[in-house]
Amino acid sequence: MNEQEQAIVPFSVEQLISSVASKLEQRPKLAHMFGNCIRNTLTTTLRPQQDGTVFVITGDIPAMWLRDSAAQVRPYLLLANEDEGLGDLVSGVVKRQIRYILQDPYANAFNESADGSGHQDDRTEMTPWIWERKYEIDSLCYPLQLAYLLWQKTGRTDHFDDEFRQACLTILDVWRTEQNHDVHSAYRFERFDCPASDTLPHEGKGNPVAVTGMTWSGFRPSDDACEYGYLVPANMFAVVVLGYMQQIATDVYSDHELTQSAAALQAEIREGIEQYGIVTHPEFGPMYAYETDGHGNYNLMDDANVPSLLSLPYLGYCKPDDERYLNTRRFILSQHNPYYYSGSAAKGIGSPHTPPQYIWHISLAMQALTSLHTEEQEQLLTLLENTDADTGFLHEGFHADNPAQYTREWFSWANSLFSELILTHCGYDVPSSKLK
């Protein structure tokens, strides 16, 4: 650890690292990796602003993703009660996220200042503040989740100000608009001279969809375009955070109208999932599709990025022993999933976002976090330990036959999710996404 890290990492985090190391005495490399990973966001990605908010880069890309930034700081919630500074950090991230949502709820990634960085040539409604304007449901879910978990962990409500309430109304409006995307939505996105996964067809509108009750998404949490506009795990995440919104509206704002609006939309999306998001597979039985269009077309797969079908218990949509989830899990952890890869070094879920045969560390950590079986959890911990390419950090994807071939040496989201896994494995009460 260098001098900069010593100056930045709070004493509470160093104490936690020491405590975890004592619990992992028989696995010193795993303990070392945890120390590296949980320090990583604190020492490399945070940029506090003069207004008290906190800008968070993803790692090797100098922009703030609403999704990634929430996941990056989430492990620090464990200490937010005893370390007020870490609570202030998470609150500052939430406030920054909310201001970005109010600027443009359709954007997924933002600049630190209005300097025009990023994909300014995309055909959509760009501004100098926006790095990228790929509309993804999860970009609006993650800030709500982080804000809710901070409140539940610490009892603090300073982040629930007028801007947060306005953001809730904005999110409800967007998700209602996108329930009938083809008719009501003005959102368009086109990128030129790029892979098909980086742009939307039909003049930026996406493939046609029917009205189902679910809410439409242009892109997946991988930032790849949806094949069919109803991304089922993202809609499930929306159902969960709409429950959070109801609790906040009732207990913090005493806003009956906001509570009722969130409850009504939650019920419609849930009903849409149950009616249109389930298929009966000849081998695995009733299971969830990854995407559908409401016209009878389904995409049966899973992607490493979260929200994913694998992550449903982690998100709080269902219990890990839910029968339909277990059917889905068996499907996506098999060769039936086109993005499940098996090689001489590892097997696990990858993504069309990275080359074939590249497994994601995020998916391995998520598989362990959602597993009911100690043996499977232990195998996955060993796999994570053995596929860091001796860097001491987690990556995006790595080749199933050769972990030394990997993408993104500096990927903070993977490091943070790994930190959550280790803390959970060691018996710490990591704040849960599940409704209380």
C-alpha positions, 0 to 999 in steps of 0.5 A: 500500500502506497502513501496515497492509499494510507492517506485516503483509506479510512481507519474503519476500512483498514480495521475491516481489512484486518478483521477479514484477513484474520478470518481468512488466515488459511487463504492469504491470497484471497485476503490480499485480494479483498484488501486490494479490491475494497481499497480500490474505489476509495483510492482510485475512482472518487472525485469529491465536488465543491457542492458536497456531491461525489463524482465516481469514475468506473475505472479506466473510463473517466465517466460516471455511470449511474449503475456502476457508481452505485455498485462501486460504493455499496460495500461501504454501507457496511461501515456507514453507521460507525464511520460518518465519513463513509455515510457522507461519501455514499450520500454524496454519490446519491446526490450526484446521481439524482442531479444527473437523473434530473438533467436527463433520465435517459442517459446512462453515463455523465461527465464530471463537468460540461466539457462535451466528452464522450459520444457527442456524435451519437444521434440523440439529445446529447448535452455537454454533461452527457458521456453516453445516452443509452437508455437503460432501466437499471440506470434509474434503479441503482440510485434508488437502491443505494439511497434506500439502503443508506437510509435503512442502514443508518437512518439518515435522510439528508439525501431525501431532499426536494431533488430526490422527490422530483427524481422519483416523479421523473422516474415514474414518468419515464417508466410509464411513458416507456410502457408504450414506447412505440406510441408515446416515447420520443427517445431515439438513439443511433450510433454510426460506424459501430457494431450493431450492439451499439445502436438501435434499429428502426431509425433509433427506435428499436425493434417493435414491441407490444404493450405488456405492462412492462417498461421498455429498455433500449439497452442492457446493463452491458450497454449493449442494445436489447434485441427485444425491448422488454428486458425482464431482469431489469423490469424485476429490478424496477419492481423491487425499487418501486417498493423502496420508493413507496416506503420512502414516499410514505415514511419520509415524505408522507406523500400519499399520491407518490406512494400510490403512483409507485404501487400502481406502476409496480403492480402493472410491471409485475403483472407484465412479467408474470404474463409475458416474461415466463416460458416453459422450457422442455428440459427446465420447465417454467423459467424466465426469459431474458428479453421479450417483445410481447409479440411472442418472441423471446431471448433465452440467455443471460448476461454477466452484467447486473441486473441479470437473471442470475442476480434475482435473489441478490436484487430482492425479487425472489428467494434463492430457493424459488422454484422458477428461479432455480429452473432459470438458474439451471438453464443459464448455468448450462450450455443452453445459455449461449453466453455460458462458457467452459474451458480448461481454467474456468466455466461461467457466464460471459457476455456478448459485450466481450469476445466468445469464451470470456467469462466475467468475474462479476458473474462468478461473484454473483453465482456465489452470492446467490448459491444455496450450496456451500460447496459451490460457493467454495469452488467459486471463491477458489475460481476467483482466487485463481483467475486474477492473473496474479494482479490481485484485482478482478477484471471484466472478462477473462478467457476460459482457457487462459485467465492471463487474457483479460479485458479491463485491468481496472474495473471497479464494479468487479472489485466491489462485488467481489468485496461484497462476496468476501464480506458475506462469506466471512459472516458480515451483515452486508446491507441487503437489497431485499425489502424489510 
